[in-house]
Amino acid sequence: MKRKYELKERARRQAETRSRIVQAAVDLHTSVGSSRTTVSAIAERAGVERHTFYAHFPDERALFRACSQHWRAEHPRPDPARWLELDDPEQQLRGVLSALYGWYEEVEPELEVLLRDATLVPLQAELLGESSEKTAELADTVARAWPRRKAVRAAIGHALEFETWRSLVRRQRLSRKQAVEAMLRLVESA
């Protein structure tokens, strides 16, 4: 009687290899940057040969997609749902900004490198554009609770940006709470 062939062990090893390649690529993309990351460097860090790398990722888009999903799973953006349920628009915005600014603190070094290289690597810019769309959707959602003026929506959108947080907290040396309050005052005055 023939034994039924099962791919279980081989599939497990393939998944582990793919995972090591993705982790190696993410580590390099968030440290030296994707513009300075080579296939050879990824393969070496993952402990595989170049042909193994290409067997798992035949094109750059597949690699960048996998890296983006992996990074986002490791660093999920805060879920604004609990603050958006509040009736007070100021409390909504305060909660969303506080959570988002806390997340920016956690991911700052990696996000800084990813954003820097987005100007050099079109695929990275495309994937970061998806994140920007989510930020714009969040700004639209938060703005619904405020008077419908273009300036209010623009101020909320500005307040949610990573670069706004960096300017306020890193360059102007405000605490997270002070930065949130400054952006609340900006939105209220718009």
N, C-alpha and C positions, 0 to 999 in steps of 0.2 A: 504494500500500500504506500502510495506516495505521500510525503509530508507536504502539507499546504505551505507555500512560501508566504511569509509575512514580512512586510517592510518595516515593522515596528522598530527594531534596533537600528537599522540603517537610517530610517526617518528621524529617529531621536538624535543620532550623530550629526545628520545634516542640519537639523534645527540648531543644535549646539554650535556647529561651525558658523552658520549664518548669524547667530546671536553674537559670537565672538567678533565676527567681521563688523557687524553694526556697532557694537560697543567700541571697537577700535577706531572706527570712522568718527563716531560721535566724540570720543575723547580727543582726537586730533582736530576735528572741526571746531571744537569749543576751546581749544588751547592755542594751537598755532594758526588756526583758521582754515576754512575749506579751500581758499585760494592757494595755500601753501601745502596742502595735503596731497600726497601722491598715492597711487594704487600700491606701489611698492611699500610705502610706509604703513599703509593700512594692513596689507598682507603680513608684513613683518610683525607688527604689533599683535595681530590676531593669531600669529603662529601658523599661517597657511602659505601656500604657494600662490603666485599670481593667477595661474590657471584655475585654482580653486575659487579665488575671489571672483573671477569672471563667470564661473559656473553658477554662482549664486546671484551675481549682479552683472548681467550682460550689458547694461548701460547705466549712465550716470543718474538718470531720472529714478531708476529703481532703487539705487543706493540712497539718494537724497530723500526719497519718500520714506524709506525704512528708517533712516536716521531721524527724520523729523518726527515720525510716529514714536520712536523710542524715546527721544528727548522729551517730547510732550507727555509721555506716560510717566517718565521719571520726575518731571517738573510740571504737574498740572496747574493751569491757571486757576485762581480761586473762583469758586462758583458764586456768582452774585445773587442767586435766587433768594436767599434769606433776607437780604437788605432790600431787594426790589419789592418784597411783600409789604414793607413798611409804608404807612400812609404819608408820612412826612418826607417831602422831597429832599430836605437838607439831611435828614438822617439816612436816607437811601444813599445819597452821594457820599456822605461821610463814611459809611460802612464799605461801600464799593472801593473808594479811594484808599482807605486804610488797608483793606485786604490786598488790593492790587499793589500798593506801595510796599507792603511787606513781602510780596512775591518778588517784586523787582529787587529788593535787597538780597534775597536768596539767590537769584539767577543772574545778578548783574554782570559778573565777570564773563560768563558764557554768552549771555545775550549781547554784551558789548562786542565780542569777537564775531558773533553771527551777523550782527547788524553792519559791522565794518566791512565784512566780506560780501555782503549783499550787493554792494556797489561794484564788485569785481566778478561775482559768480551769478549769472542770470537765474539758474535753478534755485539758488538760495533766496534770491530776491523774490522769486515766484512763491516759494513756500512761506516766506515771511509776510508776503502780501496777504496770504490767507489769514494770518494772525492779525494783521492790520484791519482786515474786513471784520473780524470778530470784535475788535476794539471799537470800530465804527458802529457796529450793530449795538454794542453795549451802550455807547454814547447816545444813540437814538432812543434806546429803551429808557435810560435814565432821564433824558431830556423830556420825555412825555409827561413827567410829573411837574415840570417847570412851565412857566409861561412860554408860549410858542413864539419865540423870537430867534432869528438866525444867530444873533450874538450869543445867546444862552447856549445853544447847541454847540457853537464853536468853542466857547469857554469850557464846556464839559468835555468835548473831544480833546482839547488841549490838556486839560487836567489829567486825562487818562493815559497820556503818552509817556513812554519810558524816558524820553529825553527831557520832558518836563520834570519828572521825578528826579532825574540825575542833576539837572540844573539846580533845583531847589535844595536837595539833600546833600549832594556832593560838592557843588561849587558854591552855593550860598550858605551851606552848613546849617540848614534847618533840620530839626528832628522830623520824624515821620509825621507826628501829630501836628507840628507847626506847618509842614508842607500841605497837609490835608486842609487845615484851617485857612491857609492862604488861598488855596484853590476854591474853597467854599465861598470866600469873600469875593473872589473874581467872578464866579458864576452868579452870585447874588447881585453884583453890580452891573452885570451885562444887560 
